[in-house]
Amino acid sequence: MFSNSSIFKKQVVAFTGLLLIFFIFTHLGGNLFIYAGPGVFNSYAHKLHSVGPLLLLPRTLLFIIFVIHITFTCLVVIENIKARGGHKRYSMQKSVGNRSMAESIMPYSGLYIFVFVIFHIIDFAFANQHGVRSFLHGRSYGLYGIVFNSFKDPVYDLLYIFFICFLGLHLCHGVQSLVQTSGFRPKWASVIKMISDYFALLMILGFSSIPIYVYILSRP
Ligand code: HEM
C-alpha cells in the first residue's frame, strides 16, 4: 500500500511536470517572437488576449497543475526523508560530488522558481499594457515595451538568467531522480535523461538570450 501510493505520487509529479514542460516550451516559442520586433510580438500577445475570458481557463488549469506538482513533490520528499530515517546523515556524508549537491539544492531551486514565477506573472501578465512601463521613445509599445524596459536593467537580467538556470537545473535533476526511482529500463532511463538535458539546455539558451539581446540592443 505504502509503495503503491508512493509510486502514484511520483507518477503525478512526473505527469504534471510533463505538462509544465509543455507550457514552458510553448511559452519559449511565443517569447522568441520578440526577435521579429514589436509588431509581431504584440500581435502574438494580442491574439492570445483576444480570446478574452477564455484565456482564464488555460491559465487556471496551469495554476492548478503547478500547485499539484509542488504539493506532490513535497509529499514525495517527505516520504523519502521518512524512509531514509536515521540513514540520511550517513548517506549524505558518504555521497560524493555532483549528485548529492544537486539533490540538496532541489528544495531551494524549487522555492526560488516558485517565488520567481509568482513575481514574473504579477510583473508581466498583470502589467498595464499601455502604462508608463510600455513607453519607448515617447510612444507605447505594449507588452513589447514592458519586456524591453524591464530587460534594460542588468540587475533584472541577472535575476532572470539566474531563475532560468535554476529552472534548467531543477528540470534535469527532477527528471533524473524520477527516472531512477521509477523502475525504467537502463536504456530508456538514459534516453529520457538525454532528452531532458537537451531540453533544459535549449530552454536556458532560448530564454536567457532574450534579456541578453534586449540589454545589448538598449545600449547607447
Ligand atoms: C526571458 C524570459 C521570459 C520572458 C520574456 C517572459 C515573458 C512573459 C510575458 C510577456 C508574459 C505575459 C503574457 C501575456 O500576458 O500575454 C508571461 C507570462 C508568464 N510566464 Fe513568462 N517569460 C519568460 C520566462 C518564463 C519562464 C522561464 C517561465 C517558467 C516557469 C515563465 C512562466 C510564465 C507564466 C506561468 C506566465 C503566466 C501565464 C501566461 O500569461 O501565459 N516565463 N511571460
Residues whose N, C-alpha, C, O or C-beta is under 5 A from the ligand:
A	BS01	HEM	N31 A45 V117 I121 F124 A125 F207 I210 P211
